[in-house]
Amino acid sequence: MGQRINVMGYRLTASKCLGLCLVLTFVMGCYLAALPIRYEKEALPNPVRQRITSKELPKKRLAVLVPFRDRFEELLEFVPHMYSFLNRQKIPFHIFIVQQKDNNRFNRASLINVGFKYSQKDYDYIAMHDVDLLPLNNNLKYDYPAAGPVHISSPQTHPKYHYDTFIGGILLVKREHYELVNGMSNNYWGWGLEDDEFYVRLKDAKLTVMRPSNITTGIDNTFRHIHDKTYRKRDMRKCFNQRDVTRRRDHQTGLHDVQYNLLNTHTVAVDGLNVTVLNVELLCDKSRTPWCQCPEPVKPVVKKSAGKK
């Protein structure tokens, strides 16, 4: 009996100790919970950075395609001006100078086709841009033409051309629309009419050409036209059956069959501003467009009559 009492006594003492420990643990936990928690940033393993997600979609990228041959004085003005103008609009862009390096007559449309092929993977839309036409009005927006082509140099503001279907000078076209109409015709060697044919392509594809609105400037102060016609005469000769062919809509040639060799590419800095120069050799099928090389007219030789000095 005495041993059982001792055992029972032992059990009674142990249970009291256990209860006391539980009470002390509870009191200590409450005390620690009331203390301020301090930690050093260096003591945190692998800190997690806050990830910021923008709801704005990235802007579309613009390839400015400049068909070019021997116009270096104009290029020196064009590049700094366009960098300043487009940077004010915060448009991601790059300028591609598509330079024709062959003995054929100048072919603006084919050069634009080549420039488009070169840039189409990295750029969402193009500006078909003459090197001698500088925009002055900041309300001329070079934004992505989602709804259809945008003619920046409208007939109401272009310094020289004012007919309703004119779309030359500066035209914005998104990549999908340029592919839809198969680019531009390759039949236009020499000056003129390639943009008129492109207008018909856009019309046939039911694409409406839009123009800037609310432009308060006019033909004298919307653009600076730096072409000197006395110094650089336009090649307006018509050879063989060129006049007849180029007055009709071309359903055969275009982006898919432009024939050329890309000789090389260079990054060139103009006033510290980089542009990409594509040196291009255009190939001519003389059985189809013999006027790619139009011989200069032979001037008649005036013979002096006898007896006259």
C-alpha positions as CSV (number, residue, x, y, z in Angstrom):
1,M,0.0,0.0,0.0
2,G,2.8,2.4,0.8
3,Q,4.5,1.9,-2.6
4,R,1.1,2.5,-4.4
5,I,0.6,5.7,-2.5
6,N,4.1,6.8,-3.4
7,V,3.4,6.0,-7.0
8,M,0.1,7.9,-6.9
9,G,1.9,10.7,-5.2
10,Y,4.5,10.8,-7.9
11,R,1.8,10.9,-10.6
12,L,0.1,13.7,-8.8
13,T,3.3,15.8,-8.7
14,A,4.1,15.2,-12.4
15,S,0.6,16.3,-13.5
16,K,1.0,19.5,-11.5
17,C,4.4,20.2,-13.1
18,L,2.9,19.6,-16.6
19,G,0.1,22.1,-15.9
20,L,2.6,24.6,-14.6
21,C,4.7,24.3,-17.7
22,L,1.7,24.8,-20.0
23,V,0.8,28.0,-18.1
24,L,4.3,29.4,-18.3
25,T,4.5,28.5,-22.1
26,F,1.3,30.4,-22.7
27,V,2.4,33.5,-20.8
28,M,5.8,33.5,-22.5
29,G,4.2,33.2,-26.0
30,C,1.9,36.1,-25.3
31,Y,4.9,38.2,-24.2
32,L,6.9,37.4,-27.3
33,A,4.0,38.1,-29.5
34,A,3.7,41.6,-28.1
35,L,7.3,42.5,-28.9
36,P,8.1,44.3,-32.3
37,I,9.7,42.1,-34.9
38,R,13.0,43.3,-36.3
39,Y,15.0,41.8,-39.2
40,E,17.8,42.8,-41.5
41,K,17.2,42.7,-45.2
42,E,20.5,40.9,-45.6
43,A,19.3,38.1,-43.4
44,L,16.4,37.2,-45.8
45,P,17.3,34.3,-48.1
46,N,16.5,34.9,-51.8
47,P,14.3,38.1,-51.6
48,V,11.4,38.1,-54.1
49,R,11.2,41.2,-56.4
50,Q,7.8,42.7,-57.1
51,R,6.8,42.1,-60.7
52,I,5.2,45.1,-62.4
53,T,3.0,44.2,-65.4
54,S,2.1,47.1,-67.8
55,K,-1.4,47.0,-69.3
56,E,-0.3,49.0,-72.3
57,L,0.5,47.1,-75.5
58,P,4.0,47.8,-76.9
59,K,3.9,50.3,-79.8
60,K,4.1,49.0,-83.4
61,R,7.5,49.3,-85.1
62,L,7.9,51.4,-88.2
63,A,10.3,50.8,-91.0
64,V,10.9,54.0,-93.0
65,L,11.7,52.8,-96.5
66,V,13.6,55.4,-98.7
67,P,14.2,54.4,-102.3
68,F,17.4,56.1,-103.2
69,R,20.0,56.8,-105.8
70,D,22.6,59.6,-105.8
71,R,20.8,62.0,-103.5
72,F,23.3,62.4,-100.8
73,E,22.8,66.1,-100.2
74,E,19.2,65.5,-99.6
75,L,19.9,62.5,-97.4
76,L,22.1,64.6,-95.1
77,E,19.0,66.8,-94.4
78,F,16.5,63.9,-94.3
79,V,18.0,61.7,-91.6
80,P,18.4,64.3,-88.8
81,H,15.0,65.9,-89.6
82,M,13.1,62.5,-89.5
83,Y,14.9,61.4,-86.3
84,S,13.8,64.6,-84.6
85,F,10.3,64.5,-86.0
86,L,9.5,60.9,-85.2
87,N,11.2,60.9,-81.8
88,R,8.8,63.7,-80.8
89,Q,6.0,61.3,-81.5
90,K,7.7,58.5,-79.5
91,I,7.4,56.0,-82.4
92,P,9.8,53.0,-82.5
93,F,11.3,53.3,-86.0
94,H,14.3,52.7,-88.2
95,I,15.3,54.2,-91.5
96,F,16.3,51.9,-94.4
97,I,18.0,53.6,-97.4
98,V,17.3,51.2,-100.3
99,Q,19.9,52.2,-102.8
100,Q,19.8,51.1,-106.4
101,K,23.3,50.0,-107.6
102,D,22.9,48.9,-111.2
103,N,22.9,50.4,-114.7
104,N,19.1,50.3,-115.1
105,R,16.8,53.2,-114.8
106,F,15.5,54.1,-111.4
107,N,12.7,51.8,-110.1
108,R,11.1,53.3,-107.0
109,A,8.4,50.6,-106.6
110,S,10.8,47.7,-106.9
111,L,13.1,49.2,-104.3
112,I,10.2,49.6,-101.9
113,N,9.4,45.9,-102.5
114,V,12.9,45.0,-101.6
115,G,12.9,47.1,-98.5
116,F,9.7,45.5,-97.4
117,K,11.0,42.0,-97.8
118,Y,14.1,42.9,-95.8
119,S,12.3,44.5,-92.9
120,Q,9.0,42.6,-92.7
121,K,10.0,40.2,-90.0
122,D,10.9,42.9,-87.5
123,Y,8.6,45.7,-88.3
124,D,4.8,46.0,-88.3
125,Y,4.3,48.7,-90.9
126,I,6.2,50.8,-93.4
127,A,6.4,54.4,-94.5
128,M,7.0,54.7,-98.3
129,H,9.0,57.9,-98.0
130,D,10.6,60.2,-100.6
131,V,13.9,61.5,-99.4
132,D,13.2,65.0,-100.6
133,L,9.9,65.6,-98.6
134,L,10.3,66.7,-95.0
135,P,7.2,67.0,-92.8
136,L,7.0,70.2,-90.8
137,N,3.6,70.0,-89.1
138,N,3.8,68.0,-85.9
139,N,0.1,67.0,-86.3
140,L,1.1,64.7,-89.1
141,K,1.0,61.5,-87.2
142,Y,3.0,58.5,-88.2
143,D,1.0,56.1,-86.0
144,Y,0.2,52.5,-86.9
145,P,-2.4,52.5,-89.7
146,A,-4.6,49.7,-88.3
147,A,-7.7,50.6,-90.3
148,G,-6.1,51.1,-93.7
149,P,-3.3,53.0,-95.5
150,V,-2.7,56.6,-94.4
151,H,-1.4,59.1,-96.9
152,I,0.6,61.6,-95.0
153,S,1.3,64.0,-97.9
154,S,-2.3,64.6,-99.0
155,P,-3.2,66.5,-102.2
156,Q,-4.4,69.4,-99.9
157,T,-0.9,69.8,-98.4
158,H,1.7,68.4,-100.9
159,P,3.7,71.3,-102.4
160,K,3.3,70.0,-106.0
161,Y,0.6,67.3,-106.6
162,H,-3.0,68.0,-105.9
163,Y,-5.2,65.4,-107.7
164,D,-7.6,63.3,-105.6
165,T,-6.0,59.9,-106.3
166,F,-2.5,61.0,-105.5
167,I,-0.8,58.8,-102.9
168,G,2.8,59.5,-103.5
169,G,5.4,61.2,-101.3
170,I,4.7,59.6,-97.9
171,L,2.3,56.6,-97.4
172,L,1.9,54.4,-94.3
173,V,0.9,50.8,-94.9
174,K,0.7,48.0,-92.4
175,R,2.5,44.7,-93.2
176,E,-0.7,42.7,-93.8
177,H,-2.2,45.2,-96.2
178,Y,1.0,45.5,-98.2
179,E,1.1,41.7,-98.6
180,L,-2.6,41.6,-99.4
181,V,-2.1,43.7,-102.6
182,N,1.2,42.0,-103.5
183,G,3.2,45.1,-103.0
184,M,3.9,47.4,-105.9
185,S,4.3,46.7,-109.6
186,N,7.8,46.1,-110.9
187,N,7.1,47.5,-114.4
188,Y,7.9,51.2,-113.6
189,W,11.4,52.1,-114.7
190,G,12.0,55.8,-114.9
191,W,9.9,58.5,-113.2
192,G,6.2,58.5,-112.3
193,L,2.9,56.5,-112.3
194,E,4.0,53.7,-109.9
195,D,2.0,55.2,-107.0
196,D,-1.0,55.7,-109.2
197,E,-1.0,52.0,-110.1
198,F,-0.6,51.2,-106.3
199,Y,-3.7,53.3,-105.6
200,V,-5.7,51.0,-108.0
201,R,-4.3,48.0,-106.1
202,L,-5.6,49.3,-102.8
203,K,-8.9,50.2,-104.3
204,D,-9.3,46.7,-105.8
205,A,-8.6,45.2,-102.4
206,K,-11.3,47.5,-101.0
207,L,-8.9,49.4,-98.8
208,T,-9.7,53.0,-98.1
209,V,-6.8,55.5,-98.1
210,M,-7.1,57.8,-95.2
211,R,-5.5,61.2,-94.8
212,P,-4.6,63.4,-91.8
213,S,-7.5,65.6,-90.5
214,N,-7.5,69.0,-88.8
215,I,-4.3,70.1,-90.5
216,T,-4.4,73.9,-90.5
217,T,-1.3,74.3,-92.7
218,G,-1.4,74.3,-96.5
219,I,0.8,73.6,-99.5
220,D,3.4,76.1,-98.6
221,N,4.1,75.2,-95.0
222,T,3.1,71.6,-94.3
223,F,6.2,70.1,-95.9
224,R,9.6,71.2,-97.1
225,H,10.3,69.9,-100.6
226,I,14.0,70.0,-101.2
227,H,14.2,68.6,-104.7
228,D,16.0,70.9,-107.1
229,K,14.6,70.1,-110.6
230,T,17.2,72.2,-112.3
231,Y,20.0,70.2,-110.7
232,R,18.3,66.8,-110.8
233,K,16.2,66.3,-113.8
234,R,13.5,63.6,-113.6
235,D,13.8,60.7,-116.0
236,M,10.5,61.0,-117.8
237,R,11.5,59.3,-121.1
238,K,9.1,56.7,-122.6
239,C,10.6,53.9,-124.6
240,F,9.2,51.0,-126.6
241,N,5.6,50.3,-125.5
242,Q,6.2,51.7,-122.0
243,R,3.5,54.3,-122.2
244,D,0.8,51.8,-123.0
245,V,1.8,49.2,-120.5
246,T,2.3,51.5,-117.5
247,R,-1.1,53.1,-118.0
248,R,-2.8,49.8,-117.1
249,R,-3.3,47.9,-113.9
250,D,-0.5,45.3,-113.5
251,H,-2.0,42.0,-112.4
252,Q,1.2,40.0,-112.8
253,T,4.2,41.5,-111.0
254,G,4.6,42.7,-107.5
255,L,6.1,41.7,-104.1
256,H,6.3,38.0,-104.8
257,D,8.4,38.2,-108.0
258,V,10.7,41.3,-107.6
259,Q,14.0,40.2,-109.1
260,Y,17.1,41.6,-107.3
261,N,20.4,40.8,-105.7
262,L,21.1,42.3,-102.2
263,L,24.8,43.2,-102.7
264,N,25.5,44.2,-99.1
265,T,24.2,46.2,-96.2
266,H,25.8,48.9,-94.1
267,T,25.1,50.8,-91.0
268,V,25.8,54.4,-91.8
269,A,25.8,57.3,-89.3
270,V,24.5,60.7,-90.4
271,D,25.3,63.3,-87.7
272,G,25.7,60.4,-85.3
273,L,22.3,58.9,-86.2
274,N,22.3,55.4,-87.6
275,V,20.5,54.2,-90.7
276,T,20.7,51.0,-92.6
277,V,21.8,51.1,-96.3
278,L,20.7,48.3,-98.5
279,N,22.8,48.2,-101.7
280,V,20.5,46.5,-104.3
281,E,21.0,45.4,-107.8
282,L,17.6,45.3,-109.6
283,L,17.3,42.7,-112.4
284,C,15.5,43.5,-115.6
285,D,13.6,41.0,-117.8
286,K,14.1,42.9,-121.1
287,S,11.6,40.6,-122.8
288,R,8.9,42.0,-120.6
289,T,10.1,45.6,-119.7
290,P,12.7,46.6,-122.3
291,W,12.4,50.2,-121.2
292,C,14.5,49.5,-118.1
293,Q,17.3,50.8,-120.2
294,C,16.0,53.6,-122.4
295,P,18.7,54.9,-124.8
296,E,19.2,58.6,-124.9
297,P,17.7,60.2,-128.0
298,V,20.3,60.9,-130.7
299,K,20.6,64.6,-131.4
300,P,20.5,65.3,-135.1
301,V,23.7,66.6,-136.6
302,V,23.1,69.9,-138.4
303,K,25.3,70.1,-141.4
304,K,26.6,73.5,-142.5
305,S,25.7,74.5,-146.0
306,A,28.5,75.1,-148.5
307,G,29.9,78.6,-148.6
308,K,29.0,79.4,-145.0
309,K,31.6,79.6,-142.3
